[in-house]
Amino acid sequence: MLVLLRQGRISKWFSGIGQEAISVGATLALGQDEWIMPLHRNLGVFTSRDMPLNKLFKQWQGAQDGYSKGRERSFHFGSMPHHICGMISHLGPQLAIADGVALAYKLKKENKVSLTLTGDGGTSEGDFHEALNTAAVWDLPVIFIIENNGYGLSTPVSEQYRCAQLADRAKGYGMESVVIDGNNILAVYDTIKGIRDYCIKEQKPYLVECMTFRMRGHEEASGTKYVPSQLFEEWSTKDPIKNYEEWLIEETVLSESQISDLRLEMKQKIEEELKIGFESKPVVVDTEDELKDVYLTPINTKPLVIQGANKNSQPSQSGERSAGFSPSPLVERAGVRFIDAIKEGLQQSMRQHSNLILMGQDIAEYGGAFKITEGFVQEFGKERVRNTPLCESAIVGACLGLSLEGYKSMMEMQFADFATVGFNQIINNLAKIHYRWGQNADVVIRMPTGGGVGAGPFHSQSNEAWFVHTPGLKVVYPSTPMDAKGLLIAAINDPNPVLYFEHKALYRSVNGAVPKEYYEIEIGKARHVQSGDDVSIITYGAGVHWAEDYAAEHPEISIDILDLRTLLPLDYYAIRDAVKRTGRILLLHEDTLTGGLGGEIAAWIVENCFEMLDAPIVRCGSLDTPIPFNIELEKNFMARNRLDEAIRKLLSY
Ligand SMILES: Cc1ncc(C[n+]2csc(CCOP(=O)(O)OP(=O)(O)O)c2C)c(N)n1
């Protein structure tokens, strides 16, 4: 690999030279169908799972027939058949995915463990703490391995932590641990095998600190100047391969000539595989394919689907025509509150999918901060309705781990604001995994959002735009009880990661007709709320109610209203129809103005429907400040406060 790298024939490379015993020993100690979450130095995990070398070479060149279709570099890929979960660049997130996989094994009562690796540097990430603590609290059979090679990139362990051994931290989590010689493959293999038995029998996690040394730089370009040379001398005598060979000779298992024969055989095999690897064809760029792979196409096992209520709806983006709002055969009840509709959608989904797991802070006996899961523990049990420790990042990671083993999960963010501390897992793992190596993340995150409740800057934010900007996520945002239930069911049925925004101020203030049955509102279809001739208000969430109220208070203005319902992907056809109907567009949202969704939609309209416009598009968003606590200040902040002014401006053009 070092030669190929110098020749510029493979991309960036992180060497595991000196640390091979850990990857190989640990992988061989596990069953072939137990998930491993490797990192950048763990070539031995991939080779020990017998991945064809030629395909690995293709991966490292960025070839289309590598494991990630050329979309990912070096070790940032996984393979479902090999039960290897690909890392993202960020250190830490792999650890909690192992929690989710182990939870799946536990729920299925399978005698399996998951195994995850981290460097000494990675143990300083919050993700390390969150993952180990969650595994301990939930009694999950996870083996956490630290490869302590003395350095982060250049940072020595003396500047990384203060405990004597990293394994000592296990005590604080209430978990067992051991420190072993990571350069002795037999020690690694034996220890991990024994620990695997322990984790399965006791249903508990275990922390293993493998002492080792990195014989190359962090990566080849970074050099090794920051490492004292005597350390290389000292550790070269402990080389794991050399020592194992010597031991095999001493024990007369192999002779020197057998070893050189083996080396020759291996070298020939590598040359042959390399030849095949370098025969791969140049990348053929197909934009449609690139876009298609961002999401897993849902298999159509849908319950009754209610499509856009837009009678004049144009063909959908995929080309087929929306059926429009057909007379509903469903039994509707009037006066169902928004919050109860969410609860019902969730409850029916739990009955529908025995593999659906709910996780969140205080969601079990307490019923959640907003009582949406009240009574769920009694019906579905604590295994499926799980209180979590306070650790959003680990729980999003665990959701992904469950997905690797075929589970669906719904995580309740206590408030949408707290998604910031699970942000990396959402944006970089959930959103990108299908595009990167074909694994889907069958996860819904419920996001109690929005203001109007006098709760201040950290319990009232509108943060949907952060997620709409991320390919790979879907974002839905209902405004009526009917949509709240149907969109939640659709989100749970969708095999992709969906962020489900539920406006807290609507929970108990809005009610409406909701069918009793299990039904979906189709993701990606807007709802034409009411027709008008003077101005079209395109909005979502609380904005829909502001627009409706405004229209009722101003019968002199003929107002058309479009409720987007899904923010990613947007229903561009319904947006086009709205422009066509009035030629005057007001984009209204509670989110702050700058960088809000209104700007995106305005740009699209200008690019695509310019001739249909009779006036410049007007945006009405909230003030570009954090959302304030005091109710008068909050009112002033809200876009609603400027709605009249915005409409007048638009009409007077
Ligand atoms: C969250 C995050 N911060 C910074 C980096 C950049 N980075 C990549 S590897 C590395 C050092 C990792 O050290 P360690 O965890 O000890 O693993 P090692 O490379 O020594 O095997 C750093 C800082 C990163 N990948 N992720």
The ligand as an SDF file (V2000), in Angstrom:
LIG
                    3D

 26 27  0  0  0  0  0  0  0  0999 V2000
  -14.4330   14.7580   15.3980 C   0  0  0  0  0  0  0  0  0  0  0  0
  -13.1000   14.7390   14.7210 C   0  0  0  0  0  0  0  0  0  0  0  0
  -12.1680   15.6710   15.0420 N   0  0  0  0  0  0  0  0  0  0  0  0
  -10.9620   15.6760   14.4290 C   0  0  0  0  0  0  0  0  0  0  0  0
  -10.6500   14.7430   13.4810 C   0  0  0  0  0  0  0  0  0  0  0  0
   -9.2880   14.7790   12.7450 C   0  0  0  0  0  0  0  0  0  0  0  0
   -8.5140   13.5710   13.1170 N   0  0  0  0  0  0  0  0  0  0  0  0
   -8.5220   12.4670   12.3480 C   0  0  0  0  0  0  0  0  0  0  0  0
   -7.6920   11.2020   13.0280 S   0  0  0  0  0  0  0  0  0  0  0  0
   -7.2090   12.1470   14.3470 C   0  0  0  0  0  0  0  0  0  0  0  0
   -6.3820   11.5490   15.4510 C   0  0  0  0  0  0  0  0  0  0  0  0
   -7.0370   10.3430   16.0130 C   0  0  0  0  0  0  0  0  0  0  0  0
   -6.3100    9.8210   17.0530 O   0  0  0  0  0  0  0  0  0  0  0  0
   -6.7130    8.4780   17.7460 P   0  0  0  0  0  0  0  0  0  0  0  0
   -8.1580    8.4790   18.0980 O   0  0  0  0  0  0  0  0  0  0  0  0
   -5.7740    8.2170   18.8580 O   0  0  0  0  0  0  0  0  0  0  0  0
   -6.5730    7.3760   16.6050 O   0  0  0  0  0  0  0  0  0  0  0  0
   -5.2820    6.9770   15.7610 P   0  0  0  0  0  0  0  0  0  0  0  0
   -5.3120    7.8060   14.5130 O   0  0  0  0  0  0  0  0  0  0  0  0
   -4.1040    7.2280   16.6000 O   0  0  0  0  0  0  0  0  0  0  0  0
   -5.4630    5.5560   15.4380 O   0  0  0  0  0  0  0  0  0  0  0  0
   -7.7320   13.4300   14.2460 C   0  0  0  0  0  0  0  0  0  0  0  0
   -7.5210   14.5100   15.2130 C   0  0  0  0  0  0  0  0  0  0  0  0
  -11.6540   13.8140   13.1590 C   0  0  0  0  0  0  0  0  0  0  0  0
  -11.4700   12.8880   12.2320 N   0  0  0  0  0  0  0  0  0  0  0  0
  -12.8370   13.8220   13.8050 N   0  0  0  0  0  0  0  0  0  0  0  0
  1  2  1  0
  2  3  1  0
  2 26  2  0
  3  4  2  0
  4  5  1  0
  5  6  1  0
  5 24  2  0
  6  7  1  0
  7  8  2  0
  7 22  1  0
  8  9  1  0
  9 10  1  0
 10 11  1  0
 10 22  2  0
 11 12  1  0
 12 13  1  0
 13 14  1  0
 14 15  2  0
 14 16  1  0
 14 17  1  0
 17 18  1  0
 18 19  2  0
 18 20  1  0
 18 21  1  0
 22 23  1  0
 24 25  1  0
 24 26  1  0
M  CHG  1   7   1
M  END
$$$$
